[in-house]
Amino acid sequence: MPKKPAPAKVEGNRHREAPFLEERERYLRHCAESGATPGSLCIKRNELIWIARLLPATASEGVGISVLNEIVRKRASMHTGVTTAYRMIVAARPWLRFLGWWREPAVTLTFQDDLDSYIKWMRDERGFTTSTVGQWQSKTRQFLQWCVDSDRRLNDLQPNDIDAYFIQNASRWGRVSMKGVTGALRVYLRYAATQGLCDSRLATALRSPRVYTQESLPCAPGWTDV
């Protein structure tokens, strides 16, 4: 009687044979480098296998909430666990945002025109990758929405306002995440200053946190080694 493949071997095959392998591995490496634990990486990997199988082949052209809801519905029809839908959404949106494939719901925002101009500048004038544009768009959008919610005008911002934003989010961000947000906002504020939207001193006031040499080392073998 032939031997059954080891569970780890089966899991590795499922990972390698599912669609969008390169995109999934790139995101998982990013998560590992950002400090994700081996356990959380395993959960993400398994959820992404299901998501990748249900994504349309045209996913790189953009995935909106209606497509994601349909993926969740199909997955839930195969697995009726109480947390199935929640786990899929939590896994899918960050991955799609990382790839620059996620399409936010169309909501008219007071800063949307300025944000659109910034995105165009990143893409067309600076030639940033789709992944970078998507990540920095998300971080900048969150910051601008915070300005609106806290009744702060961009052209009135002072360094202590920037400090307030980071202090408010300190409990959610580790050093690596905070360094990423700092870098994204520094580029945006430099751009905004050239457009006369804010004080040119804001960008220079931003300081990245110290990230230790071994902090981003992966805590588990690479996915191709599993």
KETIVEX-562574 format. One record per atom (N, C-alpha, C): residue in one letter; y, x, z. Coordinates in steps of 0.2 Angstrom, whole numbers, plus 5000, padded with zeros to 4 digits. Atoms other than C-alpha are relative to their C-alpha. Layout:
# residues N
AYXZ ...
***
This chain:
# residues 226
M499450045000 M500050005000 M500650045000 P499449965000 P501750074995 P500450005006 K499650004994 K502850125009 K500749964999 K499350045000 K504450015013 K500550065001 P499549955000 P506050115010 P500349995007 A499650004994 A506950165026 A500649955000 P499450045000 P508350045032 P500650034997 A499449975002 A509650175029 A500050014993 K500050005007 K509050205012 K500149944996 V499850065003 V509150025008 V500749995000 E499350015000 E510850015014 E500450044995 G499749965005 G511350165004 G500049984993 N500150035007 N510650084988 N500549944999 R499550065001 R511649924991 R500750024999 H499349975000 H513250024994 H500150034993 R499949975006 R512950124978 R500049964994 E500250045005 E512349984967 E500549944999 A499550055000 A513749864971 A500650024995 P499449995004 P515349844959 P500550045004 F499449974997 F516949944962 F499850065005 L500349954996 L515950094970 L500650055002 E499549954999 E517350224968 E500649975004 E499550034996 E518650104975 E499949985007 R500250024993 R517650054990 R499950075004 E500149934997 E517250244994 E500750035002 R499349974999 R519050294992 R500349965006 Y499750044995 Y519650155004 Y499650025007 L500349984994 L518250205017 L500250075002 R499849934998 R518750385016 R500750005004 H499350014997 H520550325020 H499949985007 C500150034993 C519950225035 C499750055005 A500249944996 A518950375041 A500550055002 E499549964998 E520350485040 E500649985004 S499550034995 S521450365049 S499849985007 G500250014993 G520350365064 G499549945001 A500550054999 A519150225061 A499350025003 T500649984997 T517550235071 T499449994995 P500550015004 P515850245063 P499749935000 G500250075000 G515350075069 G500549954996 S499550045004 S516949995061 S499950014993 L500149985007 L516650095045 L499449964997 C500750035002 C514850025044 C500249924999 I499850075001 I515549845046 I500449994994 K499650005006 K516849875033 K499650014994 R500449995006 R515649945021 R499649944998 N500450065002 N514449795022 N500449944998 E499650055003 E515849675020 E500350014993 L499749985007 L516549765005 L499549994995 I500550015005 I514849754997 I500049934997 W500050075002 W514849564997 W500749994996 I499350015004 I516749564992 I500050024993 A500049975006 A516449674978 A499549964995 R500550045004 R514949574971 R500349934998 L499750075002 L516049414971 L500750014997 L499449995004 L517649494964 L499949994993 P500050005007 P518049454946 P500150074997 A499949945003 A517949594934 A500750024999 T499349985002 T519749584931 T500450015007 A499749994993 A520149614950 A500650055000 S499449955000 S521249764946 S500649974997 E499450035003 E522449654937 E500449955005 G499750044994 G522849564954 G499549955003 V500450054996 V521949454967 V500549975005 G499650044996 G522849314975 G499649965005 I500450034994 I522449204990 I499549954997 S500550055002 S521649064979 S499350044998 V500749975002 V520349194972 V499750025007 L500349984993 L520049264990 L499749945003 N500250064996 N519849084997 N499349984996 E500650025003 E518549054983 E499450055001 I500549954998 I517649214987 I499749995007 V500250024994 V517549165005 V499649945000 R500450065000 R516948995001 R499350014997 K500749995003 K515449064990 K499650045006 R500449964995 R515049195004 R499849955006 A500250054995 A515049055017 A499549954999 S500650055002 S513848945007 S499450045000 M500649964999 M512649095008 M499850025007 H500149984993 H512949135026 H500549965004 T499650054997 T513549005038 T500250025007 G499749984993 G514049115053 G500749985001 V499350024998 V515549065063 V500550044997 T499549955002 T516449225059 T500050024993 T500149985007 T515949245041 T500750014996 A499350015004 A517649185033 A500550055003 Y499549954997 Y518649285046 Y499950074998 R500249935001 R517749445044 R500150024992 M499949995007 M517849435025 M500850014998 I499350005001 I519749405025 I500350065003 V499849944996 V520049545038 V499850064996 A500249945004 A519049665027 A500350004993 A499850015007 A519649605010 A500750024999 R499349995002 R521549605011 R500250075001 P499749934999 P521849785018 P499750044994 W500349975005 W520649845005 W500449994993 L499650025007 L521549754990 L500750035001 R499349975000 R523249804997 R500050084999 F500149935001 F522649984998 F500050024992 L500149995008 L522149974979 L500649984996 G499450035004 G523749884975 G499849944996 W500250065004 W522749734969 W500249945003 W499950064996 W523249614982 W500749974997 R499450035002 R524549484976 R500249955006 E499850044995 E525549414990 E500249934998 P499750075002 P525949224990 P500750004998 A499350005003 A527549184980 A500449975005 V499550024995 V528849164994 V500750034998 T499449985001 T530649174991 T500350035006 L499849974994 L531349305003 L500750034998 T499349985001 T533149355005 T500150074997 F500049935003 F532749535001 F499650014994 Q500549995005 Q531549504987 Q500350044994 D499749965006 D532749564973 D500050075001 D500049934998 D533049724982 D499450035000 L500749975000 L531249754985 L499750004993 D500350005007 D530749714967 D500350064997 S499749945004 S532049844961 S499750075003 Y500349944997 Y531349974973 Y499350014998 I500750005003 I529549934967 I500150034993 K499949985007 K530149954949 K500250085000 W499749935000 W531050124954 W499450045002 M500649964998 M529450184962 M499550014994 R500550005006 R528350144947 R500250034994 D499749985007 D529450174932 D500450075001 E499649945000 E530650314938 E499750065004 R500449944996 R529550414951 R499350014998 G500750005002 G527850374943 G499550015006 F500450004994 F527050344960 F499349964997 T500750045001 T525150284959 T500149935002 T500050074998 T524750104960 T499849995007 S500250004993 S523950134977 S500650015004 T499449994996 T525550214983 T500549955000 V499550055000 V526650084977 V499849945004 G500350064996 G525549944984 G500150015008 Q499949984993 Q525550035001 Q500750005003 W499349994998 W527350075002 W500449934999 Q499750065001 Q527849904996 Q499849955006 S500250044994 S526849825010 S500450025006 K499649984995 K527649935023 K500749995000 T499350015000 T529349915017 T500149925001 R499950074999 R529149725016 R500049985007 Q500150024993 Q528549715034 Q500750025004 F499449984997 F530049815039 F500649964999 L499450055002 L531349705029 L499949935003 Q500150064997 Q530549555036 Q500150005007 W499849994993 W530749625053 W500749995001 C499350005000 C532549645050 C500349934999 V499850075001 V532749465044 V499849965007 D500250044994 D531749395059 D500450025006 S499649974994 S532749505072 S500849994998 D499350015002 D534449455063 D500450074999 R499649935001 R534849635058 R500150004992 R499849995007 R535749665041 R499950084999 L500249935002 L535149825032 L500650045000 N499449965000 N536949885029 N500350015007 D499749994993 D537349875048 D499550045004 L500549974996 L535749965054 L500350075002 Q499949934996 Q535950115066 Q499350035002 P500649974998 P534650235071 P499649975006 N500350034994 N534350145087 N499649934998 D500350055002 D533849995077 D499350024997 I500749985002 I532450095068 I499650025006 D500449994994 D531950155085 D499649945003 A500250064997 A531749975091 A499449974996 Y500550025004 Y530649935076 Y499350045001 F500649964998 F529450075080 F499749995007 I500250024993 I529450035099 I499649945000 Q500350075000 Q529049855095 Q499350004997 N500650005003 N527549905085 N499550065002 A500449954997 A526950055095 A499349995002 S500750024997 S525449965103 S499549994994 R500550025005 R524749925086 R499950064995 W500149945005 W524950095077 W499850065004 G500149944997 G524150255081 G500450064997 R499549955002 R524950425077 R499950014992 V500150005007 V524150425059 V500449954997 S499750065003 S524750255055 S500850005001 M499350004999 M526450285062 M500350054995 K499749955004 K526650445052 K500049974993 G499950045007 G526250335036 G500649964999 V499450055001 V527550205040 V500650045000 T499449955000 T528850345044 T500150024993 G499949975007 G528550425027 G500249954995 A499850065004 A528650255018 A500749985001 L499350024999 L530250205026 L500550054999 R499549955002 R531050365024 R500250004993 V499850015008 V530850355005 V500449944999 Y499650065002 Y531450175005 Y500750015002 L499349994997 L532950215016 L500450054996 R499649955004 R533450365005 R500249964993 Y499950045006 Y533250244990 Y500649955001 A499550054999 A534250104998 A500750035001 A499449974999 A535650225003 A500350024993 T499749995007 T535850274984 T500349944997 Q499850065003 Q536050094980 Q500649975005 G499550024996 G537350074994 G499849945005 L500350064996 L536249955004 L500050025008 C500049984993 C536250065020 C500350075001 D499749934998 D536950215029 D499550064998 S500449955003 S536350375021 S499650045006 R500349974994 R535950445039 R499449985003 L500650034997 L534550325043 L499450044998 A500649975002 A533250415033 A499950075003 T500149944996 T533650585041 T499949995007 A500150014993 A533550505058 A499349995001 L500750014999 L531750465055 L499650065001 R500449944999 R530450585063 R499349985000 S500750025000 S528650585060 S499650035007 P500449984994 P527450595075 P499650064999 R500549955001 R526350745078 R499349984999 V500750025001 V524650725071 V499650075001 Y500449944998 Y523350855078 Y499550024994 T500449975006 T522350965066 T499449964999 Q500750035001 Q520650885069 Q500049925001 E500050074999 E521250705072 E499749964994 S500250045006 S520850645054 S499350024998 L500749985002 L519150735053 L499549945000 P500450065000 P517850605048 P499550005006 C500550014994 C516650545063 C499349994997 A500750025003 A515150515051 A499950034994 P500149975006 P514350585036 P500349964994 G499750045006 G515050535019 G499549954997 W500450065002 W514450375011 W499550024995 T500549975005 T513550474997 T499450035003 D500549964997 D512550565010 D499649955004 V500450054996 V511850405018 V499449984997 
***
